[in-house]
Amino acid sequence: MGAVAERIHGKLKAAFHPERLEVADESDRHAGHAGAREGGESHFTVTVVSSAFVGLGRLERQRRVNSLLAEELAGPVHALSIRALAPGE
């Protein structure tokens, strides 16, 4: 796991105390596309399953993840796909 992926993983883990957390660097799939950086770590998919999302709609869950990762989204991360789920979903 690269430095950006580790930072994303650490922030999500600390904020949401997830039951399940996956951070996948999919930058290699976007080589040559806009926003792709040499060395990768620009395109990510995250799956986070947390009780913190119980009772929240999909949009609010995504807003919370985006807010938490605002620094990364303003810098090295060009694209972020988010699956934010409550336990049992």
C-alpha positions as CSV (number, residue, x, y, z in Angstrom):
1,M,0.0,0.0,0.0
2,G,1.4,3.4,-1.0
3,A,1.6,6.5,1.2
4,V,-1.6,8.0,-0.1
5,A,-3.6,4.8,0.3
6,E,-2.2,4.4,3.9
7,R,-3.3,7.9,4.7
8,I,-6.8,7.3,3.4
9,H,-7.0,4.0,5.3
10,G,-5.8,5.6,8.5
11,K,-8.3,8.5,8.3
12,L,-11.2,6.3,7.5
13,K,-10.3,3.8,10.3
14,A,-9.9,6.5,12.9
15,A,-13.1,8.4,12.0
16,F,-15.6,5.6,11.3
17,H,-14.2,2.5,13.3
18,P,-15.3,0.3,10.5
19,E,-16.2,-3.4,10.6
20,R,-14.8,-3.7,7.1
21,L,-12.5,-1.3,5.2
22,E,-11.0,-1.7,1.8
23,V,-8.9,0.9,0.0
24,A,-8.0,-0.1,-3.6
25,D,-5.6,1.9,-5.7
26,E,-7.0,1.6,-9.2
27,S,-4.6,4.2,-10.8
28,D,-3.2,1.6,-13.2
29,R,-6.6,1.4,-14.9
30,H,-6.5,5.1,-15.6
31,A,-2.9,5.5,-17.0
32,G,-2.9,8.1,-19.7
33,H,-6.3,9.6,-18.6
34,A,-6.7,13.1,-17.2
35,G,-5.6,13.3,-13.6
36,A,-3.5,10.2,-13.8
37,R,-0.1,10.7,-12.1
38,E,3.2,9.1,-12.8
39,G,3.6,6.4,-10.1
40,G,-0.2,6.1,-9.5
41,E,-2.0,6.8,-6.3
42,S,-4.5,9.1,-8.0
43,H,-7.6,6.9,-8.5
44,F,-9.1,5.0,-5.5
45,T,-12.1,2.9,-4.6
46,V,-13.0,2.6,-1.0
47,T,-15.5,0.3,0.7
48,V,-16.3,1.2,4.3
49,V,-18.8,-0.6,6.5
50,S,-19.5,1.2,9.7
51,S,-22.3,1.7,12.3
52,A,-21.5,5.4,11.9
53,F,-23.6,5.2,8.7
54,V,-26.8,3.8,10.2
55,G,-29.7,6.0,9.5
56,L,-27.9,8.1,6.9
57,G,-28.7,8.3,3.3
58,R,-26.2,7.5,0.6
59,L,-25.5,11.2,-0.2
60,E,-24.8,12.1,3.4
61,R,-22.5,9.0,3.8
62,Q,-20.5,10.1,0.8
63,R,-20.4,13.7,2.0
64,R,-18.9,12.6,5.3
65,V,-16.2,10.5,3.6
66,N,-15.4,13.3,1.1
67,S,-15.2,15.8,4.0
68,L,-12.8,13.6,5.9
69,L,-10.6,13.1,2.8
70,A,-10.8,16.8,1.6
71,E,-7.0,17.2,1.8
72,E,-6.3,14.2,-0.3
73,L,-9.0,15.1,-2.8
74,A,-7.5,18.6,-3.1
75,G,-4.1,17.1,-3.8
76,P,-2.9,13.7,-5.0
77,V,-6.3,12.0,-5.4
78,H,-8.0,12.8,-8.7
79,A,-10.9,10.3,-8.4
80,L,-12.5,8.5,-5.5
81,S,-15.3,5.9,-5.7
82,I,-17.0,5.4,-2.4
83,R,-19.1,2.5,-1.1
84,A,-20.2,3.6,2.4
85,L,-22.5,1.0,4.0
86,A,-24.1,0.3,7.4
87,P,-23.6,-3.2,8.9
88,G,-25.9,-5.7,7.2
89,E,-26.2,-3.8,4.0
